[in-house]
Amino acid sequence: MRAQKMDRPNEGIICSVDTCYFYMQGDRCSASQIHVEPKGSRTSEQTDCATFYYKQDNS
């Protein structure tokens, strides 16, 4: 799965990871889709956003 960066936030997704390429002001996500893993997780600490892509300084 490869998400595309949209020019607007993806409604319903809140994200505070401001080092992510898909981060938008207001704790919003501009990824066209997200992938959260792994299967079998029982707590939020066990989950991971596989869509995360580190934002370079010029992004």
Helices and strands as residue ranges (DSSP letters): E 23-24, E 28-29, E 36-37, G 44-46, E 48-49
